Amino acid sequence: MTSAAREILGLGLCIVGWVGVILACGLPTWQVSAYIDGHIVVAQTTWEGLWMNCVVQSTGQMQCKLHDSILALDPHMQAGRALTVLVSLLGLVALMVTVVGAQCTTCVRAGKAKSWIVMAGGVLYILCGVLVLIPVCWFANIIISGFYDPKVPNSMKREMGAALYIGWAATALLLLGGSLICCSCSCPGDGENTFPVKYSASTRRPTSNGEYDKKNYV
């Protein structure tokens, strides 16, 4: 696989991961009600997200309410909000930086500067993946600890929602895509000339004596 193909593949994976982060940020399913009472039919299901809480009735009706106060939220909720929004903005910056330095664009003249710009975009995407992993793992740790805590009543126990799994998938895509982008910069493309001096052909004309001039053509 050529460096340009690796670059395009990495950029595609990073874009999908970036969209996944935005989707996970807005979904209210970071943690959901745990079905541990032994009942087959449950009257309502509770969804809790970074921005709102929703209650889904067994009839299909859903009511959502935004969090009233930011300062009253738990630390992991505040960190989740801040980091997911930061990654959403940082992913946009990384996209613009990578496109500017991509081999298929002509925004910057080909050379070391262009490679460094692409490398910066890949590093930004890797940073996005690491930042997303922090709130997702923090939420998962709190949910698992509360689920197995005997002091927590069954009605208050929660399970991991779909947003956490989307966050993990987005993290994997961002890390893999960013690594491919960085690898495309460090690995030279196929067919590139590695010689520092380029030679051009020249035409020698005979002199009046019938001999050719002895000149160095570089």
C-alpha positions in Angstrom: 0.0 0.0 0.0 1.4 3.4 -1.0 1.8 6.3 1.4 -1.1 8.2 -0.4 -3.4 5.2 0.1 -2.5 4.9 3.7 -3.1 8.6 4.2 -6.6 8.4 2.6 -7.5 5.3 4.5 -6.3 6.9 7.8 -8.2 10.1 7.1 -11.4 8.1 6.3 -11.2 6.2 9.6 -10.5 9.4 11.6 -13.6 11.1 10.0 -15.8 8.1 11.0 -14.4 8.1 14.5 -14.9 11.9 14.8 -18.5 11.5 13.8 -18.9 8.7 16.3 -17.6 11.1 19.1 -20.2 13.7 18.1 -22.9 11.1 18.1 -21.9 9.7 21.5 -21.7 13.2 22.9 -25.3 13.9 22.1 -26.9 10.5 22.9 -28.7 10.2 26.3 -27.7 6.5 26.6 -24.4 6.7 28.5 -26.1 4.7 31.3 -29.4 2.9 31.3 -31.6 1.1 33.9 -30.4 -2.3 35.0 -33.0 -5.2 34.7 -32.1 -7.1 37.8 -35.6 -7.4 39.5 -36.5 -10.5 37.6 -39.5 -9.0 35.9 -40.1 -9.6 32.2 -42.2 -6.6 31.7 -40.8 -3.3 32.9 -43.0 -0.2 33.2 -40.3 2.3 32.3 -36.7 2.6 31.3 -34.3 5.4 32.4 -31.6 6.8 30.1 -29.0 9.1 31.5 -26.6 11.1 29.3 -24.3 14.1 29.4 -27.0 16.6 28.6 -30.3 15.1 29.5 -32.2 12.3 31.2 -34.9 10.4 29.5 -37.7 8.1 30.7 -39.1 5.7 28.2 -42.5 4.2 29.0 -43.6 0.7 28.1 -46.1 2.2 25.7 -43.3 3.8 23.7 -43.7 7.4 25.0 -40.5 9.1 25.9 -40.0 12.2 28.1 -36.6 14.0 28.3 -35.4 16.7 30.6 -32.2 18.7 30.3 -29.9 19.0 33.3 -30.8 22.2 35.2 -27.4 23.1 36.5 -23.9 22.5 35.2 -22.2 23.1 38.6 -24.5 20.6 40.3 -23.4 17.8 38.1 -21.0 15.0 39.2 -17.3 15.4 38.3 -17.4 12.6 35.8 -20.4 14.3 34.0 -18.6 17.6 33.8 -15.4 15.9 32.6 -17.4 14.0 30.0 -19.1 17.2 28.7 -15.8 19.1 28.5 -13.7 16.4 26.9 -16.3 15.3 24.3 -16.9 18.9 23.2 -13.2 19.5 23.1 -12.6 16.5 20.9 -15.4 17.5 18.6 -13.7 20.9 18.0 -10.2 19.4 17.9 -11.3 16.8 15.4 -12.4 19.6 13.1 -9.0 21.3 13.4 -7.3 18.0 12.7 -9.4 17.5 9.6 -8.4 20.9 8.2 -4.7 20.4 9.0 -4.6 17.0 7.4 -6.4 18.1 4.3 -4.0 21.0 3.9 -1.0 18.7 4.1 -2.4 15.8 2.2 -0.6 14.5 -0.8 -3.8 14.8 -3.0 -4.1 18.5 -2.3 -2.0 21.4 -3.5 -2.5 23.8 -0.6 1.2 23.5 0.3 4.2 22.8 -1.9 5.4 19.2 -1.7 8.3 18.8 0.7 9.2 18.4 4.3 6.8 21.1 5.4 3.9 19.3 3.8 4.9 16.0 5.6 5.2 17.8 8.9 1.7 19.2 8.5 0.2 15.8 7.8 2.1 14.4 10.8 0.6 17.1 13.0 -2.9 16.2 11.8 -2.3 12.5 12.6 -1.0 13.4 16.1 -4.1 15.5 16.7 -6.3 12.6 15.8 -4.4 10.3 18.2 -4.8 12.9 20.9 -8.6 13.0 20.2 -8.7 9.2 20.7 -6.9 9.4 24.0 -9.2 12.3 25.3 -12.3 10.4 24.4 -11.1 7.3 26.2 -10.9 9.1 29.5 -14.7 9.9 30.1 -15.8 6.7 28.5 -13.7 4.5 30.8 -14.5 6.8 33.8 -18.2 6.2 33.2 -17.8 2.5 32.8 -15.8 2.2 36.0 -18.5 4.1 38.0 -21.3 2.0 36.5 -19.6 -1.3 37.2 -18.7 -0.3 40.7 -22.2 0.8 41.5 -23.7 -2.3 39.9 -21.8 -4.6 42.2 -22.1 -2.4 45.3 -24.5 -4.0 47.7 -25.3 -0.7 49.4 -26.8 0.7 46.1 -30.5 -0.2 45.8 -31.6 -2.2 42.7 -33.7 0.7 41.4 -30.6 2.9 41.3 -28.2 0.5 39.6 -27.3 1.2 36.0 -25.8 -0.6 33.1 -23.5 0.7 30.3 -25.4 2.3 27.4 -24.9 2.4 23.7 -23.0 5.7 23.9 -20.1 4.1 25.7 -19.7 1.4 23.1 -19.8 4.0 20.3 -17.2 6.0 22.3 -14.9 3.0 22.4 -15.4 2.3 18.7 -14.6 5.9 17.9 -11.5 5.8 20.1 -10.2 2.7 18.2 -10.9 4.4 14.8 -9.2 7.6 15.8 -6.1 5.9 17.1 -5.8 3.6 14.1 -6.5 6.3 11.6 -4.1 8.7 13.2 -1.4 6.1 13.3 -1.9 5.4 9.5 -1.6 9.1 8.8 1.6 9.4 10.7 2.9 6.2 9.1 2.2 7.7 5.6 4.6 10.5 6.4 7.4 8.4 7.8 7.3 5.8 5.0 8.3 7.1 1.6 6.0 6.5 -1.3 6.7 3.9 -4.0 8.6 5.0 -7.0 10.2 8.1 -5.4 13.7 9.0 -6.5 16.1 8.8 -3.6 19.1 10.3 -5.4 20.0 13.8 -4.4 21.3 14.9 -7.9 19.2 14.7 -11.0 20.9 14.3 -14.4 19.5 15.5 -17.7 20.4 14.3 -21.1 22.3 16.6 -23.4 23.3 16.7 -27.1 27.0 16.7 -28.1 27.8 18.3 -31.4 31.0 17.4 -33.4 33.7 20.0 -33.9 35.4 20.9 -37.1 38.0 18.2 -36.5 35.2 15.5 -36.3 35.6 15.0 -32.6 33.1 15.7 -29.8 33.6 18.3 -27.1 34.5 16.8 -23.8 32.2 18.5 -21.3 30.5 17.5 -18.2 26.7 17.7 -18.4 24.9 17.6 -15.0 
